[in-house]
Every structure is written in structure tokens, then in C-alpha cells.
Amino acid sequence: MSNPHLEAVHKMAERFGGASAKLKERLKHQQTQMKAIRKALADGPKTVVELAEIMKIHSNEALWLLMALKKYGKVVEHEQQGEAYTYALKA
């Protein structure tokens, strides 16, 4: 059985020429950063600020990446430390 949503995406890609090189590069960069977060969390739970420092990125970007990983079930809130939460890889 075919997926109508997937078929629609393929038709749009054909019609509009697919994703631009800029978009593909951005997605590749995001995947690289998400992989780096997972690698950092492999050493144990971390706060957003700790991850941002490790990755040398702004804490807003680290939070955005963490929330994406949380949304897709890769990361969980571990415990609260004062005002901040630590995040860990989902077991």
C-alpha cells in the first residue's frame, strides 16, 4: 500500500526541483550537531549551557537541538538542578 503523503512530497520535489543545495547543507549541519549532542550525552547527563559550551554554540541553538532530539524520543529530561534541567540519552 502506498503512502499518499509521501507521494505528494515526491510530486512536489519533481515539480519544484527538490531541495536546494543551501537547504541540504543546513540539514546536514543540523544532523552533525545532533550527533555531537548525542556523543556529549554519552558521557552523562548535561544541562543546555554545558552542551552549548562543549559544542561552542549559543545556548538557544543547543536548546533547539535538544528539544528536537527530545521530540523524536532520543533524549529525556534527567533531573532538575536548581533552575535548569539536565538531559540524558533515552535508555
Secondary structure, DSSP 8 states (H G I E B T S, - for coil): ---HHHHHHHHHHHHHTSS-HHHHHHHHHHHHHHHHHHHHHTTS-B-HHHHHHHHTS-HHHHHHHHHHHHHTTSEEEEEEETTEEEEEE--
